[in-house]
Amino acid sequence: MIRPTDTARSPRTSTLPRTSARPPADTGYRSTRSELPRMGQLAVDITNQGQIIDLRRTPDAHARLPHGRADGRYRCLACGHRLILQRPSSTNSRFTPRFRHHTPASGADRCPAPAQHRADIQADLTTMLALHDQLLRVVPQTALSLRIDPDLTGQRWEIPPALIVRRGEQIVVLERPRRLLTPETVAHRITTTRTEHGTKAAHWWVFDRDDPLHCDPAGTINVRPYDQTITHTKVRPTPAQRQLATAGATVCWLAGDTLLIPYGGHQRTYTTHPGEDWSGDMASWKRDWTISHPRPADGATWWGLVPQPLLALGKRPDFRPATAHTTMSALQRAEQGRERHRRRRAREHAQLSIQATAEQLPIPVDAVAISESTEVPARPASLPHATATVSSLPSLPARRPRQRPSAPARRRGFLWAAFLPRRWRL
């Protein structure tokens, strides 16, 4: 008997695909929504050179910074309007600190920027904050901050905010573009960075290896920097990347936790030195390539990429990719050794060609005439004193030459005619 509080339900078959249950919190699961930066936790600090305040990554920011309107100190990244910093009234409060728009309407907190504009800014900040978290694990003793030109707040920017790395007196400015760069944008950003941080600051441009706008693969190349063959990826640089390398900036690609540092590859053909022969089988050995580093030269046909762990940057105080630069120096030494080897083979090939030509030289015509003149003359058919002696001798009849019996007669066997008298023989 079924009690009224119980329900008898038959199992249902659903046509919808079954979704897996969400894993427990201790498995490290994070939804995509929680990883995106929330606009209410971000603001631009106008009085601090355009530094971006992230309340989620700096939990003590609301205690250090003045709350409220703060004389228009905080601005919205999307619309550029003034923000109000709200913080909990007591330490026991569960109120989450956040920024809200300063609007006349009581309690209203709406950003007037278009939805697509807010989505672009959120995507840019997601990319930069991911790089921020990676470097924070690599160099934990370094001060990291996102900064943007205060005049660009509320506008559509071509390049996301720069990540500033301060390590002692060393300043590194990291850019991570997501959109196609123009020469004017690159030149303006380089000038602004030098004006704000000085010419001694290192300027890095980190591109995504999987971004087709900034990574055009051009195959691979096998190199032997340490007497061991390794494969490097080649890329065709964009005009903006060539412009950056020419201006002295460090261009690289990021693939997970690995940096790809480029060097220049230049096609070349050896000039023929005296005593060398590049013909025949040596013709293909005359074509080679040369390297330009630590920054690729402007005339490079392609760029080769040297992988280096991102963790290696934290082992040096100057934030310099020393591991990749050491590999490039080894490639240059290998290139010089390769040229010496090929030129030695070209000289050996020239010597072999000379020897083969000497063995096959024809005898000159003058030498043939000289050899014919030195031959012993033939004996004359008749001499004067022989003619006189022969004429005094009596003439003898010419002897008939003896003829050998024919082959059948020599092979003839027993004959009965030999037993007959001579007169009966025919």
ABEGO torsion letter per residue (X at the ends): XBBAABBBBBBBBBABBBBBBBBBAAAGBBBAAAABBBAAABBBBAAAGGBBBBAAABAAAAAABBBEAGGGABBBAAAGBBBBBBBBABAABABBBBBBBBBABBGBBBBABBAAAAAAAAAAAAAAAAAAAAAAAABAABBBBBBBBAAABGBBBABBBBBBBBBEABBBBBBBBABBBBAAAAAAAAAAAAAAAEAABBBBBBBBAABAAABBBAEBBBBBAAGBBBBBBBBBBBAAAAAAAAAGBBBBBBBEABBBBBBBBBBBBBBBBBGBBABEAAAAAABBBBBBOABBBAABABBBBBBBBAAAAAABAAGBBAAAAAAAAAAAAAAAAAAAAAAAAAAAAAAAAAAAAAAABBBBAAAAAAAAAABBBBBBABBAAAAAAAAABBBBBBBBBBBBBBAAAAABBBBAAAABBAAABX
